[in-house]
Amino acid sequence: MCEIIEKKKVLSCIQPSGMLTLGNYLGALKNWVNMQEEFDCTFAVADLHAITVRQEPAKLRQQIYSTFALLLALGLDPQKSTLFIQSQVPEHSALSWVLSCNTQFGEMARMTQFKDKSAKHSDNINVGLFSYPVLMAADILLYKPNFVPVGADQKQHLEIARDIAERFNRIYGDVFTVPEAYIPKAGARVMSLQNPDKKMSKSDDNANSWVAILDDRDTIIRKFKRAVTDSGSGIYMSEDKKGISNLITIYGAITGKTTQEVEKEFEGKGYGDFKLAVGEAVADELAPIKANFDKIIADKSELERLFKDGAQRAEKVARKTYFKAMKKVGFVL
Ligand code: TRP
């Protein structure tokens, strides 16, 4: 008899943005695709999180569609993983309320992302922006994942989700799995091409500082050719060669080569050659994703069928956990 070994569960979400970048791709999304074989994965478009900053409704709607389409275009497979849109599974908001009544004001007030975002959007410091990590905890805890792949900027939020889960279990009895952060072996932290001290971000005013997953080949190569380096020479990782180091990271993440292998490959080469090679490698990797995306986004009814089906499957899991939590708290079901 062959024994069936249950796969460990993974959950992660990404906010809908019209312009996901090479940083999102190498830092997170490429790993999601790789995790599909080894784990039982659930991935969602976190559209409820997006309205913590003001959104234009028509644009938000379009970005939800395109982000979901992009997940498919990257190779996330609805046959293997559960892919859905957060707002289509109402248990997320509902559990979030129950969890928020079990979360302290002080715990939220010290979240660094809240402090940063409220400084940046000082005209709209809404309560949702404040309690955003509680909604994120609900996203996670509903699916009882063992691992949650998150970038450095979300680690504090994952810690809080763990604290909330532990506290709830202690007070009401065992309901939630306490998840671990998943730091992928090949996760890359991609920096701005114009200022390698800063993380690559689509909100950067200088469009040359970031590459969108859906940029065309010429644009990608042009941006890499313009990437800031230093006045020296030699292609190797170093604290005082942040621009070159960033390009080595990108090239390594794309090709699967180690830093040493990349350094060896470009020994004796100039910066110009190296920048072009990185640009071409990135363009080659992203081209099929863009081609897939163009096809997928053109078939709206198929896209809708897929996200509705994903939401149904997600809700089956979410509802169980939600009811269990509600019962423990004392609600009448
Ligand atoms: N807050 C995350 C971000 O902005 C997105 C997110 C929402 C998320 N819910 C999540 C990530 C649950 C991991 C797990 O990047």
Boltz pocket constraint, residues with backbone or C-beta under 6 A from the ligand:
constraints:
  - pocket:
      binder: B
      contacts: [[A, 11], [A, 12], [A, 13], [A, 14], [A, 15], [A, 46], [A, 49], [A, 135], [A, 136], [A, 139], [A, 140], [A, 148], [A, 149], [A, 150], [A, 154]]
      max_distance: 6.0
